[in-house]
């Protein structure tokens, strides 16, 4: 079930919330907990009953191993290895069996059957949550966890299918107090945050997807792109995945708050990062935390010198890329980020990294621009279906027969067509058609001539780099956990939820609902 669907917004959510609001008044907290678990399982099963059986089966295995670890006096390490092994085996079977067989066949000339399995939604996320929990039980950081608490923690629907990757210490201690909290304020705050996230997804992210999909669709059809159209494609995808993930993160925080829970921030304006290290502190924060705590630090982190740190960073990011998908493009994407992180850390240890110039405001702005450019180029690997396709796109972005005059003419034509007559944007007949109506074959400069892409990307960029994020807007209401170290204060932060705020949020909600006719799953659902 999608957060951005009629059935979720107008049926599932109001019914579940109404029942929860009634049952939370009962003296036994376990009744409200059981309702949320049941509702979350219905939410998950909406995508297919097979997914539910996998999810429930994994919960049963991890409950058993977790209880054994809590009670065992000896032989705990083999139990831990068994539990981690089962989790990784199930994830590997569904996500990587076909990828592995295909590569073994290509390398050795064998004929293993290629399995085309349907990937259970959210399996990458709840697998990591289970592994982290088992490791923490083994380390003695969890002394007691009831089966009902575990099922609630694992199945709580706001985070279930695309994160954040919760830590048990962040949700379980809240359960009893959240059920007893007065519901009205949480409902208003949560619904407001949810509405902003919904707007980001269905208006901004899906609006950018029109141009990103068109450009990559032409690329997959073997057509050429001029430099301006190629850059429009790459930048459109950069903003698409940004607002797709940002929108989901907001909706998850808002939904959890509606039910009285505060979950971790998972996304904090990463495109305003002045370095690739800062980018990964702000993008998919809970995934970075998992890799840091359960992989990077156990490998040695940066404790054994620069060379070891470089190896550890590259290994972690390669695995992080593979976590995102069973394709060499994801591995290459992770490798690129691993190299960029290593280079940034190495520079930080030199005199250049300690230079006062790096603290100058202009240097900071240039760092943001450079980081955005590097991240955008890396997204080409992430979005492409193959390394060959990625290479072709890079070739269109930076043609081998690059001529400054030709490139300048390409971008001059784009700027002239998009901004030469500002009033032309008021004529909808000059706008680009919907993504499924792009003519085939397409001229190389079709995106550069597709109104209103220029104005649209300019508005999206201005909002990305100049406006506060949702957490900053609602900072007075403690919207999320894990905000220490982030620049929270903003002059645009809400002081209270008054009538003007309600009208503005309602307008965003209505605009978003009017865009729900097209079903568009979140990009991170595929991971």
PyMOL commands that set and color helices and strands:
alter all, ss='L'
color gray80, all
select helices_A, chain A and resi 6-23+29-45+49-71+76-108+123-138+147-155+157-160+168-180+183-220+227-258+270-272+276-282+285-299+306-324+328-348+356-359+361-383+387-397+404-419+422-426+428-430+435-437+453-466+470-473+475-477+499-514+523-526
alter helices_A, ss='H'
color red, helices_A
deselect
rebuild
show_as cartoon
